[in-house]
Amino acid sequence: MKEHFSELLERLRRDLITMGAEVEAQIAHAVEALVEGDAEKAQVVIARDSVINEMENRIEEQAIHLLATQQPVAVDLRLLVAALKINSDLERIGDHAVNIAQSAERLSRSRMFKPWVDIPHMADVARGMLKDALDSFVRRDVQLAQEVCERDDVLDMKNRSLIRELLTYMAENPAVITRSIEIMTLSKNLERVGDLATNIAEEAIFIVEGRNIKHSPRPPGEHHEQA
């Protein structure tokens, strides 16, 4: 019975990893659609969101079934509880990929007034955080997870900086207001991806150490917006 439980737990873990890879790809393709002005690529991202939703439902059912029938304890219990949270965070990241793709679709019809320097950079940071958060979960690497949490401030600062820049553009030229608001929305979506990747890293630490760091004090000047 214990051996069967271990197999089911490992299957759940692998399914989460597969879902994470799918979500990573969605973010990458959404940003590509944006930068390339490719409405068709954006539509593919939007349509593929149903795959992530199906994965979320399946993983949730697996985790709840194991919790209800196996009465896990210690690290197995922590893994199942964390898996439910990571599952939800990944699905929400998938939603942000759809939001970015929808913006890409709308913006593909207009000429941009500034280069896409900031948004692809933010996307690279967010995707790197997500990849490392998932790796920390796979490898049970607490140090890597902590590094992900520390990098969240980079996206927060970049988001604030981009908003200040766009407000200046809008004040000087009202014609760019609609597109500026769209870029602000893109920036906020990427900042939220970073928040959710941080949540996943925090769950990786919880699995290994049983330590909840979500509301732990952070050094002065650091800020993390919980998802």
MOLIN-V93221 format. One record per pair of residues at least 12 apart in sequence whose C-alpha atoms are under 7 Angstrom apart, sorted by the first residue. I is the first residue (numbers start at 1). J is the second residue. D is the distance in whole Angstrom. If there is no record, write none. Layout:
# MOLIN-V93221
I_J_D + I_J_D
This chain:
# MOLIN-V93221
12_59_7 + 12_62_7 + 16_87_7 + 19_52_7 + 19_55_7 + 20_90_6 + 20_134_7 + 23_90_7 + 23_93_7 + 23_94_5 + 24_127_7 + 26_45_6 + 26_94_7 + 26_97_6 + 27_97_5 + 29_45_7 + 30_42_6 + 30_45_6 + 30_97_6 + 30_100_6 + 30_101_5 + 31_100_7 + 31_120_7 + 33_101_7 + 33_104_6 + 34_101_7 + 34_104_4 + 35_116_7 + 37_104_7 + 37_108_4 + 38_108_6 + 39_104_7 + 39_105_5 + 39_108_6 + 42_101_5 + 42_102_7 + 42_104_6 + 42_105_6 + 45_98_6 + 45_101_6 + 46_98_5 + 46_101_7 + 49_94_7 + 52_91_6 + 52_94_7 + 53_91_7 + 56_87_6 + 56_91_6 + 60_84_6 + 63_80_6 + 63_84_7 + 75_207_6 + 78_207_5 + 79_207_5 + 82_203_6 + 82_207_7 + 86_200_6 + 89_196_6 + 93_193_6 + 93_196_7 + 96_189_6 + 100_186_6 + 103_182_7 + 119_187_6 + 122_155_6 + 122_190_7 + 123_190_6 + 126_190_6 + 126_193_6 + 126_194_5 + 129_148_6 + 129_194_7 + 129_197_6 + 130_197_5 + 132_144_7 + 132_148_7 + 133_145_6 + 133_148_6 + 133_197_6 + 133_200_6 + 133_201_5 + 136_201_7 + 136_204_6 + 137_204_5 + 140_204_6 + 140_208_6 + 142_205_5 + 145_201_5 + 145_202_7 + 145_204_7 + 145_205_7 + 148_198_6 + 148_201_7 + 149_198_5 + 149_201_7 + 152_194_6 + 152_195_7 + 152_198_7 + 152_224_7 + 153_222_7 + 153_223_6 + 153_224_7 + 155_191_5 + 155_194_7 + 156_191_6 + 159_187_6 + 159_188_7 + 159_191_7 + 163_184_6 + 166_180_6 + 195_225_6 + 195_226_6 + 195_227_6 + 196_227_6 + 202_214_7
